[in-house]
Amino acid sequence: MSNSDILLAWSFPTTDLKKVAPNLKWIHVISAGVEHLHPFDWMFDGLVLTNSSGAHVKKAGEYGLMSILMLQNHMTKIITNQKNKKFVSLFSNPIAGKTIVLVGTGSLGSSMAKLVSPLGANIIGVNKRGKSVEGCSKVITIDKIDTVLSDADFLYLAVPETPETKNLISKERLNILKPTCGIVNIGRQSVMDYDALSEKLKKKEIAGAILDVFTLEPLEKNSKLWDVPNLVITPHVSSDDNGSYVKLTLNIFLNNLKLFIENKELNNQIDKKLGY
């Protein structure tokens, strides 16, 4: 490490990194999320950190399309009815005209929007700067999220964990949602109050939810989430493609390596202040 210029890894010791690797100029993380490296006080001047954002795009888009259509077609309720041996016909309409509030318009969130918007859904994006995104009819800044939650037929969460996003979807904000709203979370558990969500699902104050991310994984066998009605749990599979993920990640790294050799600005740089 003492003579290394580049580090390719997921997790690594950050204590006294400058002393251990004084020549280090670039670290590439083989994941999109980097919250496991927070806080970034270990980074020193001249050190660049990049991630593998973009490797998940195709799979994440298809998962997003699937999950939204599952909620639109009452599949969370149908699965709960199956567990309880209830044969109840729950009919649905095409998704055209429904409103999706997409919180987090990075590569994962926007990949869903690009596949769902052609079906006629109205997608409202929420991001830090209000920057326009393909597939979204409009985009608002995150501080204005309360103005659109009551319009949501679906709430789709695809944000990383940062100080700004922790408990973003609190009990109070869940109360803004209409009882027919469906929720998907592919971001991080810390973004949403899962206890409050569970209570609202039990009281039928939220139509259904699909959760893919949990603070402790695998989810503990004694977790109360397993028994929450109208909730589908997927084991953190929304964006990983085990057939090509390594190849896609390495392609991102190798493209950046070419830029590094040419002394050009690298793609996928992490902003230390923003945390992603």
N, C-alpha and C positions, 0 to 999 in steps of 0.2 A: 504493500500500500504506500510506502514512503516515496516510491518513485512513480506512482500511478498518476496519469492525467485524467483517466476516465474510469467510472465505476458503473457497472450494469448490475442492478440488483432490485430486490423488493424491499427488504428490511436489512438494516445494518446498524452497528453501534455508532451513535452520533457524538458521544462524549469525547471531548478533546480531539475532534476530527481534524482540526487544522494542524495539531501537533503530530498526529498519526500519519496524515496524508497531506503534507504541506504543498505538494505540487498538483493536487486535485483541482481540476478545472470544470468538470462536468459529471453529473450523476444522472443516469437515466433509470427511472423506476418502471418496472414491468407491470404496471397497473395504471388505471386511470385515477383512482383514489390515492391521495397522499396523506390523509389525516392521521395515519399511523406514525407519521414523522413529525407531527405537530408537537410543540411549537417550533418554528424555524429559527430559533435563536442560536442553533448550532451552525448555521450557514455563515460563511465568512465572505468578505468582499472578493469578487472575481469568480465565485463558484456559481455555476448554473445548474438548476434542477429541472429536469423535464419528465413528463409522464407519457403513458401509452394511450392517451385519449385518441379515439378514432378506431382502435382495433375492435371495439365492441359494436360498432355502428349497425351493421346488418342484422345481427342477432337481436340486439336491443330493440330495433325497429319492429321486427316481427313479433317479439314478446309483447311490445306495447300495443300493437294491433290486436293480438290475441286477447290480451287482458281487458282492453276496452270493449271488445265485442263480447267477451264473456259476461261482463257487467251489464252491457246493453241487453243481452239475452237471458238475464237472470240466472246465470250458471252458478253463482255462489249460493243462491237460494235453492236451486235444483239439487246441488250437491248436498246441502244440509238436509233437504227433504229425503234424499236417498239414504243418508245415514239413519234417518228416523223412519224409514220404510213408508214414506208418504208419496203417493202418486198424485201430484197436483199439476195441472197444466198451467204454465205461466207463459203467456204470450207476449211478444214484443214487436215493436215496429222497426223499420230500418233506422239507422243511426243519423241519417241526414237531418240537419237542423238542431241537433244536440250540441251543447256547449261543453267543451273540455277546458279546464283551467290547468295549464301546464306550468308547473313551478320548476324552473331549471331548463334552460333552452340550449344547453351544450350539446355535444354529439349524441348523447343517449336520449335526451328528451326530444331533440329536433328530429331524430330518426323516426320516432313514433309519429310526430306531427306530419312528416312527409308521406307516411303511408295511410294515415287516418283522414287527413283533410280531403283527399280526392273522393271520399265517400260522402262528402257533404257536411261533415261536422264543422262547427265553428270553434276554432282553437285560439284561446287567449293565452299568450305567453307571458311569463313573469320572470324577469332577470334583474340583475343589479343596475344596469344602465338604461333599460328600456330599448335596447338595440333590436331592430327588426330581425325576424327569423323566417325562413322559408316554411310555409305550411301554417303559419299563424296569421289570423286576420288582423290582430293587433297585439302589441307587446307593451306591458306596463312595467314600471320599476317595482322592486320588491316591497318598498315601503307603502305602496298603494294596494297591496294584495287584498285588504279588507273590502275594497270597493267592488271586487269581482267574485268573491267566494259565494255570495248568495245566488249568482247566476249559474254556478257550476252544476251540470248534470253529472260530470265526472271531474275528480281532482286527481291529477297525475303528478307525482313527486319524483323528480330526477335531479335533486341537488346534492352536492357533497356536504359533509359536516364542516361547518365553520362557526365561529362565534355568532355570526349573523343568522345562521339557519337553525341553530339548536333550539328545539321546541318551537319552531316557526308555526307549526300547526298544533297549537295548544288546545286545551279544552275549550277556551273561549272562542277560538276560531272554528273549531269543529261545530260549535253551536250556531255559527252563522250559516253553515251548509243546510240545504233543504233535505228532508228525510228521504227523498228519492235519489240522492247523490250516491255515486259509487266512487271508491277511492283505490288508487294503486300507488304503492311506494316501492321504487327501485333504487332510491337514494341511500339513506341511512336511517336507522331506527330513531336516532336522536333528533331527527327533524320533526317527528310527530309524537304526541302523547298516546302511546298504545293502550294504556289503561283507560283513558277517556274514550278512545275509539271503541274498545271492547264493550264498555258500558252502553254506548250509543247503538252498537250493533245488537246487543241483547234487548234493548228497548225498542228496536226497529226505528230508530231515529236516523239511521244511515242505512241505505239499501243493501250495500255489500262492500267488501274490501278484498283486495289481493295484495298480500305483503310478501316481499322477496328478501328483505334485509332485516337483520336482528343483531343486537349488540353482542350477544353471546351466540356463537354458531359452532356446532349444531345447536339448534334450539333445544333447551332442556326438556326432558320427557315430562317433567312436572310443571311445565309452563301452562298457565291458564289459557293461553292463546289457542291451544289445541282444541278446546271445547267451546270456543266462541262461535255462535251461529252466523251463517252467511259470510264466513271468512275463509278464504283459500290461502293456504301457506305454501309458497314455493321456496325451495332450499337454496336461495342465492344463485339462481341459474338464469336470471333475466338477460344477461349480456355476455356470458362466457361461451365461447365456441371451442369445444375441446378438439375439434378437427383441424382448425386453422389458427387458433389464437396465438400459439407460439410463433408461427410464421408471420402473422400480421404484426405482432409486437416487434419482432426482429426487423421487419421491413421499416417500421417507424424509426427504430434505432439506427439502422444502416443508412437511411436517408439523412438523418441528422449527423451521422458520422461523416458523411460526405461534406456536409455544410461545415462541420467542425474543422475538417482538414483544410477546407478552403477559407477558413477564418470568417465565415458568414454567420449571421444570427440563426440560432437554432429554433426549430418549431416546438410547440407544446411546452413552452416555458411556464413554470409555476411562479405565480406572484406571491412573494413572501408575505406581503401585507394582507392580501385577500385570503390566502391559505389554500389556493387551488390554482 
